Amino acid sequence: MQSFFNKNRVTLLHVSFWFVYLSFNLYQASVFQKGRGYDWERMLTSLSLQLIFTMLIAYLNYFFTWPRFLKNKNLWRYLLEFSVPFAALLTVRVHLQRYLVDGYTHRVDFFYSNFFIVQIVAITLLIVLFVGMLRFAVDWFELEAKRKEIENEKLISELNFLKAQINPHFLFNTLNNLYYLAYTKSENTTEVIAKLSQMMRYMIYDSNHPKVLVSKELEYMQNYVSLERLRLNNQIPITFEVTGDVENKWIAPLIFITFLENAFKHGVSNNNPKAWVKVSIQLKDKECIYTVENSKPEKPDTNEKSGIGLQNVKRRLELSYPNQYKLTTEDKKDVYYVQLTLTLS
């Protein structure tokens, strides 16, 4: 039912207007005929005539003269094209109404007065103006719908572009880790390849959707942490904690991974024996609090360039969670702290 109203809202708006217009004129005619005896056949014929001629003028302007004016922007031409049929149709209507009322016997003086002519002209012009405003409303809604469609397509394209930038960034880092394990002939090389395969499957298939299950995103992150543990031979304390119910909760894919990557990239890249990484994810109702803390090396690498990952994830947050996220970062002397609060769907 809702889809029917959405598809036919313009037609229903026009029908509703003419129904109200006809009801008002029917009431006005009944008041006029009060005390004179009701001639329903003549009254309904007169009202039908009035409705037909008013609709002819209104929709002649709606479908023909007004669109031509919008196209050509010629006011004088519009006034000529509108006024000629307007005057002709009103003239025919007036004479027909006079004939129907008293057969041109002048028994009802009102229909032969100048006030009657002025009233018809004024009311018809107001209706033409109102129906023309409906055209404005329809055009505006169509333009707004197209604008939103273009904007949504632009946002989707931008999101896909940002995710496409994330994937090579992750792959580059992981291949470096895999190269290191293969170079050192680590027995964990096959396990790394298996986990990498699972992660790539998630990135290629699942992350193409606007939202994924939180459980899937967490599994992806846990695989990443496992790879880092293998690379570091479990020499670095890594804490990964999840509290709360993760079932039936959805999140934009690959939102969390950049902060996790940066924690390992900047926190343990120099093989600092005091290095550590702590990751915490708390879920309560629709709120998700994601916290990442990592140690900082005593002598940070000043030549290391900051990647595009952090800029991308901030932009994705703006696009995917407008006014629904809070990002807090603290860059202390020996600790880097990030906390992201999201409202999940």
C-alpha positions in Angstrom: 0.0 0.0 0.0 2.8 2.4 0.9 4.6 1.7 -2.4 1.3 2.5 -4.3 1.0 5.9 -2.6 4.7 6.6 -3.3 4.4 5.8 -7.0 1.1 7.7 -7.5 1.5 10.5 -5.0 1.4 13.2 -7.7 -1.8 11.8 -9.3 -3.4 11.4 -5.9 -2.5 15.0 -5.1 -4.3 16.2 -8.2 -7.3 14.0 -7.7 -7.6 15.2 -4.1 -7.5 18.9 -5.1 -10.2 18.5 -7.7 -12.4 16.5 -5.3 -12.1 19.3 -2.7 -12.8 21.9 -5.4 -15.9 20.0 -6.6 -17.2 19.5 -3.1 -16.9 23.2 -2.3 -18.7 24.2 -5.5 -21.4 21.6 -4.8 -22.0 23.1 -1.4 -22.0 26.6 -2.8 -24.5 25.7 -5.5 -26.8 24.0 -2.9 -26.8 27.2 -0.8 -27.5 29.3 -3.9 -30.5 27.0 -4.8 -31.9 27.0 -1.3 -35.4 28.4 -1.4 -35.6 28.2 -5.1 -36.2 24.4 -5.2 -33.4 22.0 -6.1 -33.0 21.1 -9.8 -30.2 18.5 -9.3 -29.9 17.6 -12.9 -29.3 21.2 -13.9 -27.1 21.9 -10.9 -24.9 18.8 -11.6 -24.7 19.7 -15.3 -23.6 23.2 -14.5 -21.0 22.0 -12.0 -19.6 19.4 -14.5 -19.4 22.1 -17.1 -17.5 24.4 -14.7 -15.2 21.6 -13.7 -14.4 20.6 -17.3 -13.6 24.1 -18.5 -11.5 24.9 -15.4 -9.5 21.7 -15.8 -9.0 22.3 -19.5 -7.5 25.8 -18.8 -5.4 24.5 -15.9 -3.9 21.5 -17.6 -3.4 23.4 -20.9 -1.1 25.6 -18.9 0.3 22.7 -16.9 1.3 20.6 -19.9 1.8 23.0 -22.7 2.1 26.8 -22.2 4.1 26.7 -18.9 6.7 24.1 -20.0 7.2 26.1 -23.2 7.8 29.2 -21.2 10.3 27.4 -19.0 12.1 26.2 -22.1 12.0 29.5 -24.1 12.0 32.1 -21.3 9.8 34.4 -23.5 7.2 36.1 -21.2 5.2 37.8 -24.0 4.9 34.7 -26.0 3.7 32.8 -22.8 1.1 35.5 -22.1 -0.2 35.3 -25.6 -0.3 31.5 -25.7 -2.1 31.4 -22.4 -4.5 34.4 -22.7 -6.0 33.4 -26.1 -7.3 29.9 -25.1 -8.1 31.3 -21.6 -10.4 34.0 -23.0 -11.9 31.6 -25.5 -12.7 28.8 -23.1 -14.1 31.2 -20.5 -16.3 32.9 -23.0 -17.8 29.5 -24.1 -18.2 28.5 -20.5 -20.1 31.7 -19.5 -22.5 31.4 -22.4 -23.2 27.7 -21.7 -23.7 28.4 -18.0 -26.2 31.2 -18.8 -28.1 28.9 -21.1 -28.2 26.1 -18.5 -29.3 28.5 -15.7 -32.3 30.2 -17.4 -32.0 29.7 -21.1 -30.9 33.3 -21.7 -34.1 34.7 -20.2 -32.2 36.9 -17.8 -34.3 35.6 -14.9 -31.1 35.1 -12.8 -29.4 38.5 -13.0 -26.2 37.4 -11.2 -25.1 35.3 -14.2 -25.3 38.4 -16.5 -23.4 40.7 -14.1 -19.8 41.9 -14.4 -19.2 40.6 -10.9 -19.9 37.0 -12.2 -17.3 37.5 -15.0 -14.7 38.9 -12.6 -15.4 36.1 -10.2 -15.0 33.4 -12.8 -11.7 35.0 -14.1 -10.3 35.4 -10.6 -11.1 31.9 -9.4 -9.9 30.3 -12.6 -6.6 32.2 -12.5 -6.1 31.1 -8.8 -6.7 27.5 -9.8 -4.3 27.7 -12.7 -1.7 29.2 -10.4 -2.3 26.5 -7.8 -2.1 23.7 -10.4 1.0 25.4 -11.8 2.6 25.3 -8.3 1.9 21.6 -8.2 4.1 21.4 -11.4 6.8 23.3 -9.5 6.5 20.9 -6.6 6.7 17.8 -8.9 9.7 19.2 -10.8 11.4 20.1 -7.5 10.8 16.6 -6.0 12.1 15.0 -9.2 15.1 17.2 -9.2 15.8 16.5 -5.5 15.4 12.8 -6.1 17.9 12.9 -9.0 20.3 15.0 -6.9 20.1 12.5 -4.1 20.6 9.7 -6.5 23.7 11.3 -8.0 25.0 12.1 -4.5 24.5 8.5 -3.4 26.2 7.2 -6.5 29.1 9.6 -5.8 29.3 8.5 -2.1 29.2 4.8 -3.1 31.9 5.5 -5.7 34.0 7.3 -3.2 33.6 4.6 -0.6 34.6 1.9 -3.1 37.6 3.9 -4.0 38.6 4.3 -0.4 38.2 0.6 0.2 40.2 -0.2 -2.9 43.0 1.9 -1.4 42.8 0.0 1.9 43.2 -3.4 0.3 46.5 -2.8 -1.4 47.8 -1.1 1.7 47.0 -4.2 3.8 48.3 -6.6 1.2 51.6 -4.7 1.0 52.1 -5.0 4.7 51.1 -8.7 4.9 53.3 -9.7 2.0 56.2 -8.0 3.7 55.5 -10.2 6.8 55.2 -13.3 4.6 58.4 -12.5 2.9 60.2 -12.2 6.3 58.8 -15.6 7.4 59.7 -17.3 4.1 63.2 -15.7 4.3 63.8 -17.1 7.8 62.3 -20.4 6.7 59.7 -20.2 9.5 57.5 -23.3 10.1 54.6 -20.8 10.4 54.7 -19.9 6.7 51.9 -22.2 5.6 49.7 -21.1 8.5 50.3 -17.5 7.5 49.3 -18.3 3.9 46.1 -20.0 5.1 45.1 -17.0 7.3 46.0 -14.6 4.5 43.7 -16.6 2.2 40.8 -16.3 4.6 41.4 -12.6 5.0 41.6 -12.0 1.2 38.3 -13.9 0.8 36.7 -11.5 3.3 38.1 -8.5 1.6 37.1 -9.5 -1.9 33.6 -10.8 -1.2 32.2 -9.7 2.2 33.6 -6.2 2.2 31.8 -5.3 -1.1 28.6 -5.0 0.9 27.7 -1.7 2.6 27.5 -3.4 6.0 28.8 -6.7 7.3 28.2 -8.7 10.5 30.4 -7.5 13.4 31.4 -11.1 14.0 32.8 -11.3 10.5 34.8 -8.1 11.0 36.1 -9.3 14.3 37.2 -12.7 12.8 39.1 -10.7 10.1 40.8 -8.6 12.8 41.7 -11.7 14.9 43.3 -13.3 11.8 45.3 -10.2 11.4 46.5 -10.2 15.0 47.4 -13.9 14.6 49.6 -13.0 11.6 51.3 -10.4 13.7 51.9 -12.8 16.6 53.4 -15.3 14.2 55.6 -12.7 12.6 56.8 -11.5 16.0 57.3 -15.0 17.3 54.9 -14.2 20.2 57.6 -12.0 21.8 55.4 -8.9 22.1 52.5 -8.8 24.5 49.3 -8.4 22.4 45.9 -8.2 24.0 42.7 -8.5 22.0 39.5 -8.4 24.1 35.9 -8.4 23.0 33.0 -7.9 25.5 29.3 -7.8 24.9 26.9 -9.4 22.4 28.2 -9.4 18.8 25.2 -11.2 17.3 22.9 -9.5 14.8 25.0 -6.3 14.7 26.2 -4.8 11.5 29.1 -2.5 10.7 30.7 -0.9 7.7 33.6 -3.3 6.6 37.2 -2.5 7.2 36.6 0.4 9.5 38.7 -0.9 12.4 41.7 -2.4 10.6 43.6 0.8 9.9 44.0 1.7 13.6 45.1 -1.9 14.3 47.6 -1.8 11.4 49.0 1.5 12.7 49.4 0.1 16.2 51.8 -2.6 14.9 53.4 -0.4 12.3 54.4 2.4 14.7 54.4 0.5 18.0 56.5 -2.6 17.3 58.3 -1.9 14.1 61.6 -1.2 15.8 61.6 -4.5 17.8 61.4 -2.6 21.0 61.6 -5.2 23.8 59.2 -3.1 25.8 56.6 -2.9 23.0 53.0 -3.9 23.5 49.6 -3.6 21.8 46.2 -3.6 23.5 42.9 -3.8 21.6 39.5 -3.6 23.2 36.0 -3.8 21.7 33.0 -3.2 23.9 29.5 -3.7 22.6 26.4 -2.6 24.4 23.1 -2.4 22.6 23.9 -0.4 19.5 27.0 1.3 20.8 30.4 0.0 20.0 33.6 1.3 21.7 36.8 0.4 19.9 40.0 1.2 21.7 43.6 0.6 20.5 46.7 1.4 22.5 50.3 0.8 21.6 53.7 1.6 22.9 55.9 4.1 21.1 59.6 3.5 20.4 62.0 5.6 22.3 63.5 6.9 19.0 60.7 7.1 16.5 61.6 6.9 12.8 61.3 10.5 11.6 61.8 9.5 8.0 58.7 7.2 8.0 55.9 8.7 6.0 52.4 8.6 7.3 50.3 6.5 5.0 46.9 7.1 3.4 45.1 4.6 5.7 44.2 7.0 8.5 43.0 9.7 6.2 40.9 7.1 4.3 39.2 5.7 7.4 38.3 9.2 8.7 36.7 10.0 5.4 34.8 6.7 5.4 33.5 7.4 8.9 32.2 10.7 7.7 30.4 9.0 4.8 29.2 5.9 6.5 28.5 7.2 10.0 27.6 10.9 9.7 27.0 12.3 13.2 27.1 8.7 14.5 30.7 8.4 15.5 33.3 9.9 17.9 37.0 9.5 17.3 39.5 10.4 20.0 43.3 10.2 19.7 46.0 10.9 22.2 49.7 11.0 21.2 51.6 10.8 24.5 55.3 10.5 25.1 55.3 6.7 25.2 51.8 5.7 24.3 49.5 6.2 21.4 45.8 5.9 22.2 42.8 5.7 19.8 39.2 5.3 20.8 36.3 5.1 18.2 32.7 5.1 19.4 30.1 4.0 16.8 26.4 3.7 16.7 25.8 0.4 14.9 22.8 -0.8 13.0 
